[in-house]
Amino acid sequence: MKLALFRGISPQILLTHFTNPLIYLSRTMAEVGGVSDMRAPYRTHGDSFDVDDLVSREPFLQFKNWFEEAKLEPNIEEANAMALATATKNGSPSVRMVLMKGFDKNGIVFYTNYNSRKAAELEENPRCSCMFYWEQLKRSIRVEGSVSRLSKEKSEEYFNSRPRPSQLGALSSNQGSIVDSRKTISDRFKSLSETYKDEDKTIPKPDCWGGYLVTPDLFEFWQGQTTRLHDRICFRRLATGEKVDEKLTHIGEDGWVFERLEP
């Protein structure tokens, strides 16, 4: 029997249960891995998020407000980390983490390899959903919208602002391609590092690397409640010809409306 199975379990307990240690181990793992019993307190009813708590009647300023709070939270290392969901034209989805690298009233900017899976899916289905989750604040923001590539000039401007190791990393990687080993990638990086060891030598942006702009048409602001009666306020664009019930739908600014959603 491999002792590695019992690493972390005291010798006294093992000796006590040695007559059938596998039964003990299975029980212990079940207790440790009791996913259905995992609970975490969120915010209290007195700390809710309602329409009156909005800092703006349009979503961009509200986003900026929450994002700035997340940036100031010392236990959040990357407030700009977001899950990016894309889908093929047939509806097959995929999701991964990326970093937001710009935000204004035009939308959200991120950068990637244009040969990646996400880029291929955006090429045939230029829509996505982004999700920011800040556990320490019990808040998240979900964004949906259309996607377009940034100009080559804007992509080069950002690429040239990156640290040189990050530039070399982009130049070294055929993102998403199958590779035989880590060593192949490391050797490629070392070779390029030698080529561009002169700090005055410009590292060129790969043609297959650049930015995207997400133009939002929906924002959902979520704040968690311990009761699981979470707060959800959604900003969206009205569909052409849509009539709204003003008891439920609030008319915002700049063509936006906002509504409270049930949890």
Order of alpha helices (4+ residues) and beta strands (2+ residues): alpha-alpha-alpha-beta-beta-beta-beta-alpha-beta-beta-alpha-alpha-alpha-beta-beta-beta-beta
